[in-house]
């Protein structure tokens, strides 16, 4: 088995469909044991990247490797170690969920049915019903089970929570964390910022086929602008906070409001000179931070 310090790596990966852009000069390195978010609006190039990694389409230029193996030359060996849920998962409507999963398991050379049953129980999936009878959300559960049932070393998910109710989503997120804690890798493509914030360790932001940023989720949030509201016991002097690295500062009698970018250390030290009755810090969402750092030309 080929060993590598990266699970997925791309170098100047580019794909054009005629004159239409897919992705351009994409450089990624995804490590073992992380949940890696691939974030961007619909049409940004997320699915194109996934299809190249799986050798479902070929790049126009550049290269991609998975587990240190060439994605084009060693496709069969790579696919044995991957679980994949596409954005649109095609199913045989006349089969039951159980029959469909047995079929996919046979294609993989056999899958432990106790694992299938345990996954179905956790996701609340009725495997005895025909696919044609299932709602979109229940079909999505079947798709997730087939992606997870072979305990893959790399789990590639394209918009995996579409149609799932909130409780099932939370259970699914716990499953992903278990995969990561087992030293395996999750490549999580999404255009939904809150779920990326909830589950991912790092995130790559792609827009119009080009990589905008790759950062730890915690690092993105550390750059965030926090709104702070402070109530003092007595009104502080009007010029007490004029040199602070803040914006939108308003001091009205005993109440101060301001917006802090990044570290709040200097602000806290300045506030500590006075008797503070109450302090509220509004934690920014990843969505607010993303729009502040990278603009809102494309809504994610």
Sine and cosine of phi, psi and omega as CSV:
sin_phi,cos_phi,sin_psi,cos_psi,sin_omega,cos_omega
0.00,0.00,0.76,-0.65,0.00,-1.00
-0.97,0.25,0.78,-0.63,0.02,-1.00
-0.97,-0.23,0.55,-0.84,0.00,-1.00
-0.49,-0.87,0.50,-0.86,0.04,-1.00
-0.99,0.12,-0.03,1.00,0.15,-0.99
-0.80,-0.60,0.62,-0.78,0.06,-1.00
-0.99,0.17,-0.69,0.72,0.02,-1.00
-0.77,-0.64,0.70,-0.71,0.06,-1.00
-0.61,-0.80,0.73,-0.68,0.11,-0.99
-0.80,-0.60,0.54,-0.84,0.01,-1.00
-0.74,-0.68,0.92,-0.40,0.02,-1.00
0.76,0.65,0.64,0.77,-0.05,-1.00
-0.92,0.39,0.81,-0.59,-0.08,-1.00
-0.67,-0.74,0.69,-0.72,0.07,-1.00
-0.63,-0.78,0.81,-0.58,0.11,-0.99
-0.87,-0.49,0.62,-0.79,0.11,-0.99
-0.97,-0.26,1.00,0.02,-0.17,-0.99
0.92,0.40,-0.85,-0.52,0.07,-1.00
-1.00,0.00,-0.19,0.98,-0.05,-1.00
-0.98,0.18,0.63,-0.78,-0.04,-1.00
-0.99,0.11,0.70,-0.71,0.19,-0.98
-0.97,-0.23,-0.97,0.25,0.14,-0.99
-0.68,-0.73,0.37,-0.93,-0.07,-1.00
-0.64,-0.77,0.84,-0.54,0.09,-1.00
0.77,0.63,0.77,0.64,-0.07,-1.00
-1.00,0.03,0.86,-0.51,0.03,-1.00
-0.89,-0.46,0.90,-0.43,-0.01,-1.00
-0.73,-0.68,0.57,-0.82,0.18,-0.98
-0.68,-0.73,0.91,-0.41,-0.05,-1.00
-0.92,-0.39,0.77,-0.63,-0.16,-0.99
-1.00,-0.07,0.42,-0.91,0.15,-0.99
-0.88,0.48,0.58,-0.82,0.09,-1.00
0.97,0.25,0.50,0.87,0.09,-1.00
-0.69,-0.72,0.45,-0.89,0.15,-0.99
-0.99,-0.17,0.93,-0.37,-0.14,-0.99
-0.96,-0.28,0.89,-0.46,0.01,-1.00
-1.00,0.07,0.70,-0.72,0.05,-1.00
-0.88,-0.48,0.98,-0.21,-0.28,-0.96
-0.91,-0.41,0.73,-0.68,0.06,-1.00
0.04,-1.00,0.31,-0.95,0.01,-1.00
-0.92,0.38,0.27,-0.96,0.06,-1.00
-0.84,0.54,0.71,-0.70,-0.02,-1.00
1.00,0.04,0.09,1.00,-0.06,-1.00
-0.98,0.22,-0.36,0.93,-0.03,-1.00
0.86,-0.51,0.14,0.99,-0.05,-1.00
-0.91,0.42,-0.79,0.62,-0.04,-1.00
-0.92,0.39,-0.58,0.81,0.07,-1.00
-0.85,0.53,-0.70,0.71,0.01,-1.00
-0.87,0.49,-0.72,0.70,0.00,-1.00
-0.88,0.48,-0.69,0.72,-0.03,-1.00
-0.91,0.42,-0.54,0.84,0.08,-1.00
-0.94,0.35,-0.67,0.74,0.01,-1.00
-0.87,0.50,-0.55,0.83,-0.01,-1.00
-1.00,-0.01,0.03,1.00,-0.02,-1.00
0.87,0.50,0.54,0.84,0.12,-0.99
-0.99,0.13,-0.45,0.89,0.17,-0.99
-0.69,-0.72,0.33,-0.94,-0.02,-1.00
-0.96,-0.28,0.59,-0.81,0.01,-1.00
-0.95,0.30,0.41,-0.91,0.13,-0.99
-0.96,0.28,-0.56,0.83,0.08,-1.00
-0.30,-0.95,0.13,-0.99,-0.05,-1.00
1.00,0.10,-0.07,-1.00,-0.07,-1.00
-0.63,-0.78,0.36,-0.93,0.07,-1.00
-0.63,-0.78,0.65,-0.76,0.07,-1.00
-0.73,-0.69,0.51,-0.86,0.04,-1.00
-0.74,-0.67,0.79,-0.62,-0.10,-1.00
0.84,0.55,0.49,0.87,-0.01,-1.00
0.98,0.19,0.08,1.00,-0.01,-1.00
-0.96,-0.30,0.56,-0.83,0.01,-1.00
-0.90,0.43,0.80,-0.60,-0.10,-1.00
-0.91,0.41,-0.39,0.92,0.01,-1.00
-1.00,-0.06,-0.62,0.79,-0.13,-0.99
-1.00,0.06,-0.40,0.91,-0.09,-1.00
-0.81,-0.59,0.69,0.72,-0.11,-0.99
-0.87,0.49,-0.72,0.70,-0.08,-1.00
-0.88,0.47,-0.71,0.70,0.00,-1.00
-0.90,0.44,-0.60,0.80,0.00,-1.00
-0.93,0.37,-0.72,0.69,-0.09,-1.00
-0.90,0.43,-0.46,0.89,0.04,-1.00
-0.89,0.45,-0.38,0.92,-0.11,-0.99
-0.95,-0.32,0.18,0.98,-0.10,-0.99
-0.87,-0.49,0.57,-0.82,0.26,-0.97
-0.92,-0.40,0.68,-0.73,-0.15,-0.99
-0.66,-0.75,0.75,-0.67,0.16,-0.99
-0.85,-0.53,0.93,-0.37,0.03,-1.00
-0.96,0.27,0.24,-0.97,0.04,-1.00
-0.89,0.45,-0.54,0.84,0.08,-1.00
-0.82,-0.58,0.96,-0.28,-0.12,-0.99
-0.99,-0.10,0.94,-0.35,-0.02,-1.00
-0.98,0.20,0.69,-0.72,-0.03,-1.00
-0.74,-0.68,0.33,-0.95,0.11,-0.99
-1.00,-0.02,0.95,-0.32,-0.17,-0.99
-0.91,0.42,-0.43,0.91,-0.05,-1.00
-0.99,0.15,-0.20,0.98,0.01,-1.00
-1.00,0.04,0.44,-0.90,0.18,-0.98
-0.98,0.19,0.22,-0.97,0.06,-1.00
-0.85,0.53,-0.66,0.75,0.01,-1.00
-0.89,0.45,-0.69,0.72,0.01,-1.00
-0.90,0.43,-0.64,0.77,0.00,-1.00
-0.90,0.44,-0.68,0.73,-0.01,-1.00
-0.94,0.35,-0.56,0.83,0.09,-1.00
-0.90,0.43,-0.63,0.78,0.03,-1.00
-0.89,0.46,-0.76,0.65,0.03,-1.00
-0.89,0.45,-0.59,0.80,0.04,-1.00
-0.90,0.43,-0.63,0.77,0.04,-1.00
-0.90,0.44,-0.60,0.80,0.04,-1.00
-0.89,0.46,-0.45,0.89,0.01,-1.00
-1.00,0.01,0.04,1.00,-0.02,-1.00
1.00,-0.01,0.22,0.98,0.03,-1.00
0.94,-0.34,0.69,-0.72,0.01,-1.00
-0.73,-0.68,0.64,-0.77,0.01,-1.00
-0.90,0.43,0.90,-0.43,-0.06,-1.00
-0.94,0.35,-0.34,0.94,0.09,-1.00
-0.93,0.37,-0.53,0.85,0.08,-1.00
-0.92,0.38,-0.68,0.73,0.03,-1.00
-0.86,0.51,-0.72,0.69,-0.02,-1.00
-0.89,0.45,-0.64,0.77,0.00,-1.00
-0.92,0.39,-0.65,0.76,0.04,-1.00
-0.90,0.43,-0.67,0.74,0.00,-1.00
-0.89,0.46,-0.63,0.78,0.01,-1.00
-0.91,0.41,-0.68,0.73,-0.03,-1.00
-0.91,0.41,-0.59,0.81,-0.03,-1.00
-1.00,0.00,-0.07,1.00,-0.02,-1.00
0.92,0.38,0.68,0.73,-0.07,-1.00
-0.97,-0.23,0.80,-0.60,0.05,-1.00
-1.00,0.02,0.97,-0.23,-0.08,-1.00
-0.99,0.16,-0.10,0.99,-0.01,-1.00
-1.00,0.08,-0.19,0.98,-0.03,-1.00
-1.00,0.01,0.49,-0.87,0.05,-1.00
-0.94,0.33,0.52,-0.85,-0.01,-1.00
-0.84,0.54,-0.61,0.79,-0.03,-1.00
-0.89,0.45,-0.34,0.94,-0.03,-1.00
-1.00,-0.01,-0.13,0.99,-0.14,-0.99
-1.00,0.00,0.55,-0.83,0.16,-0.99
-0.94,0.33,0.17,-0.99,0.02,-1.00
-0.87,0.50,-0.67,0.75,-0.01,-1.00
-0.90,0.44,-0.63,0.77,0.01,-1.00
-0.95,0.31,-0.52,0.86,0.13,-0.99
-0.91,0.42,-0.61,0.79,0.01,-1.00
-0.89,0.46,-0.59,0.81,0.05,-1.00
-0.87,0.49,-0.68,0.73,0.04,-1.00
-0.87,0.49,-0.67,0.74,0.03,-1.00
-0.88,0.48,-0.65,0.76,0.01,-1.00
-0.92,0.39,-0.64,0.77,0.01,-1.00
-0.88,0.48,-0.70,0.71,-0.02,-1.00
-0.91,0.41,-0.48,0.88,0.03,-1.00
-0.96,0.28,-0.51,0.86,-0.10,-0.99
-0.99,-0.10,-0.34,0.94,-0.27,-0.96
-0.93,0.36,-0.35,0.94,0.03,-1.00
-1.00,-0.09,0.20,0.98,0.00,-1.00
0.76,0.65,0.88,0.48,-0.13,-0.99
-0.94,0.35,0.42,-0.91,0.10,-0.99
-0.98,0.21,-0.45,0.89,0.07,-1.00
-0.74,-0.67,0.83,-0.56,0.01,-1.00
-0.94,-0.34,0.90,-0.44,-0.02,-1.00
-0.95,-0.30,0.87,-0.50,-0.12,-0.99
-0.80,-0.60,0.83,-0.56,-0.01,-1.00
-0.95,-0.33,0.97,-0.25,-0.04,-1.00
0.79,0.61,0.86,0.51,-0.20,-0.98
-0.96,0.27,-0.34,0.94,-0.12,-0.99
-0.99,-0.12,0.13,0.99,0.00,-1.00
-0.84,0.53,0.84,-0.54,0.07,-1.00
1.00,0.05,-0.14,0.99,-0.01,-1.00
-0.99,0.17,0.62,-0.78,0.06,-1.00
-0.97,0.23,0.32,-0.95,-0.13,-0.99
-0.83,0.56,-0.64,0.77,-0.02,-1.00
-0.92,0.40,-0.64,0.77,0.04,-1.00
-0.92,0.38,-0.62,0.79,0.06,-1.00
-0.84,0.54,-0.70,0.72,-0.03,-1.00
-0.90,0.44,-0.63,0.78,0.05,-1.00
-0.92,0.40,-0.63,0.78,0.04,-1.00
-0.89,0.45,-0.67,0.74,0.05,-1.00
-0.87,0.50,-0.63,0.77,0.04,-1.00
-0.89,0.45,-0.62,0.79,0.06,-1.00
-0.87,0.49,-0.68,0.73,0.01,-1.00
-0.89,0.45,-0.64,0.77,0.03,-1.00
-0.90,0.44,-0.59,0.81,0.05,-1.00
-0.92,0.40,-0.63,0.77,0.06,-1.00
-0.87,0.49,-0.73,0.69,0.02,-1.00
-0.89,0.45,-0.70,0.72,-0.04,-1.00
-0.91,0.41,-0.33,0.94,0.06,-1.00
-1.00,0.07,0.12,0.99,0.05,-1.00
1.00,0.08,0.15,0.99,-0.01,-1.00
-0.99,-0.14,0.08,-1.00,-0.17,-0.99
-0.87,-0.49,0.62,-0.79,0.08,-1.00
-0.85,-0.52,0.81,-0.59,0.11,-0.99
-0.96,-0.28,0.94,-0.33,-0.25,-0.97
-0.91,-0.42,0.98,-0.18,0.01,-1.00
-1.00,0.01,0.76,-0.65,-0.05,-1.00
-0.37,-0.93,0.39,-0.92,0.19,-0.98
-0.92,-0.40,0.16,0.99,-0.04,-1.00
-0.97,-0.23,0.96,-0.28,-0.08,-1.00
-0.88,0.48,-0.71,0.71,-0.06,-1.00
-0.86,0.51,-0.59,0.81,-0.01,-1.00
-0.96,0.27,-0.51,0.86,0.10,-1.00
-0.90,0.43,-0.67,0.74,0.04,-1.00
-0.88,0.47,-0.61,0.79,-0.06,-1.00
-0.93,0.36,-0.62,0.78,-0.26,-0.97
-0.88,-0.48,-0.37,0.93,-0.19,-0.98
-1.00,-0.03,0.50,-0.86,0.09,-1.00
-1.00,0.03,-0.72,0.70,0.08,-1.00
-0.79,-0.62,0.33,-0.94,-0.01,-1.00
-0.63,-0.78,0.70,-0.72,0.17,-0.99
-0.97,-0.25,0.74,-0.67,-0.01,-1.00
-0.96,-0.28,0.86,-0.52,-0.04,-1.00
-0.87,-0.48,0.67,-0.74,0.00,-1.00
-0.61,-0.79,0.78,-0.62,0.01,-1.00
0.77,0.64,0.65,0.76,0.09,-1.00
0.99,0.13,-0.08,1.00,-0.04,-1.00
-0.90,-0.44,0.59,-0.81,0.00,-1.00
-0.97,0.24,0.83,-0.55,0.00,-1.00
-1.00,-0.03,-0.65,0.76,-0.05,-1.00
-0.28,-0.96,0.47,-0.88,0.18,-0.98
-0.73,-0.68,0.90,-0.43,-0.08,-1.00
-0.53,-0.85,0.36,-0.93,0.22,-0.98
-0.89,0.45,0.62,-0.79,0.06,-1.00
-0.86,0.52,-0.64,0.77,0.01,-1.00
-0.90,0.43,-0.56,0.83,0.00,-1.00
-0.94,0.35,-0.62,0.79,0.05,-1.00
-0.89,0.46,-0.70,0.71,-0.02,-1.00
-0.93,0.36,-0.47,0.88,0.03,-1.00
-0.91,0.41,-0.42,0.91,0.03,-1.00
-1.00,0.08,-0.01,1.00,-0.16,-0.99
-0.94,0.34,0.40,-0.92,0.10,-1.00
-1.00,-0.04,0.90,-0.44,-0.01,-1.00
-0.98,-0.19,0.70,-0.71,0.10,-1.00
-1.00,-0.01,0.80,-0.59,-0.05,-1.00
-0.88,-0.48,0.71,-0.71,0.07,-1.00
-0.84,-0.55,0.79,-0.61,-0.07,-1.00
-0.79,-0.61,0.68,-0.73,0.12,-0.99
-0.89,-0.46,0.82,-0.58,-0.02,-1.00
-0.99,-0.14,0.35,-0.94,0.05,-1.00
-0.92,0.38,-0.66,0.75,0.08,-1.00
-0.73,-0.68,0.43,-0.90,-0.03,-1.00
-0.89,0.46,0.80,-0.60,0.07,-1.00
-0.97,0.23,0.30,-0.95,0.07,-1.00
-0.84,0.54,0.53,-0.85,-0.12,-0.99
-0.88,0.47,-0.48,0.88,-0.06,-1.00
-0.99,-0.14,0.30,0.95,-0.12,-0.99
-0.93,0.37,-0.40,0.92,-0.16,-0.99
-0.79,-0.61,0.36,0.93,-0.11,-0.99
-0.93,0.36,-0.42,0.91,-0.06,-1.00
-0.99,-0.15,0.16,0.99,-0.02,-1.00
-0.97,0.23,0.54,-0.84,0.04,-1.00
-0.98,0.18,0.92,0.40,-0.02,-1.00
-0.75,-0.66,0.17,-0.99,0.12,-0.99
-0.74,-0.68,0.25,-0.97,0.03,-1.00
0.83,0.56,0.62,0.78,-0.02,-1.00
-0.98,0.21,0.78,-0.62,0.05,-1.00
-0.74,-0.67,0.84,-0.54,0.07,-1.00
-0.90,-0.43,0.92,-0.39,-0.06,-1.00
-0.82,-0.57,0.98,-0.18,-0.03,-1.00
0.86,0.50,-0.91,-0.41,-0.05,-1.00
-1.00,-0.06,0.04,1.00,-0.12,-0.99
-0.90,-0.43,0.76,-0.65,0.03,-1.00
-0.87,-0.50,0.66,-0.75,0.11,-0.99
-0.77,-0.64,0.65,-0.76,0.06,-1.00
-0.33,-0.94,0.21,-0.98,0.06,-1.00
-0.88,-0.47,0.79,-0.61,-0.07,-1.00
-0.93,-0.37,0.78,-0.63,0.07,-1.00
-0.99,-0.16,0.86,-0.51,0.04,-1.00
0.98,0.18,-0.70,-0.72,-0.11,-0.99
-0.91,0.42,0.65,-0.76,0.03,-1.00
-0.98,-0.21,0.17,0.99,-0.12,-0.99
-0.85,0.52,-0.77,0.63,-0.05,-1.00
-0.91,0.42,-0.53,0.85,0.02,-1.00
-0.93,0.37,-0.71,0.70,0.00,-1.00
-0.88,0.48,-0.65,0.76,0.00,-1.00
-0.91,0.41,-0.61,0.79,0.03,-1.00
-0.93,0.37,-0.64,0.77,0.00,-1.00
-0.92,0.39,-0.53,0.85,-0.09,-1.00
-0.92,0.39,-0.21,0.98,0.04,-1.00
-0.96,0.28,-0.19,0.98,-0.05,-1.00
-0.81,-0.59,0.32,-0.95,0.02,-1.00
-0.98,0.21,0.93,-0.37,-0.04,-1.00
-0.99,-0.10,0.81,-0.58,0.01,-1.00
-1.00,0.04,-0.61,0.79,-0.05,-1.00
-0.45,-0.90,0.59,-0.81,0.06,-1.00
-0.64,-0.77,0.79,-0.61,0.02,-1.00
-0.82,-0.58,0.82,-0.57,0.08,-1.00
-0.92,-0.39,0.86,-0.52,-0.01,-1.00
-1.00,0.05,0.95,-0.31,-0.03,-1.00
-0.92,0.38,0.82,-0.57,-0.03,-1.00
-0.97,0.25,0.53,-0.85,0.11,-0.99
-0.99,0.15,0.32,-0.95,0.07,-1.00
-0.88,0.47,-0.54,0.84,0.01,-1.00
-0.89,0.45,-0.73,0.69,0.03,-1.00
-0.87,0.49,-0.68,0.74,-0.02,-1.00
-0.91,0.41,-0.70,0.72,0.02,-1.00
-0.84,0.54,-0.74,0.68,-0.04,-1.00
-0.91,0.42,-0.58,0.82,0.01,-1.00
-0.94,0.34,-0.62,0.78,-0.09,-1.00
-0.99,0.10,-0.60,0.80,-0.18,-0.98
-0.87,-0.50,0.08,1.00,0.07,-1.00
1.00,0.09,0.20,-0.98,-0.07,-1.00
-0.83,-0.56,0.51,0.86,0.04,-1.00
-0.89,0.45,-0.55,0.83,0.08,-1.00
-0.87,-0.49,0.81,-0.59,0.05,-1.00
-0.99,0.13,0.77,-0.64,-0.02,-1.00
-0.99,-0.17,0.00,0.00,0.00,0.00
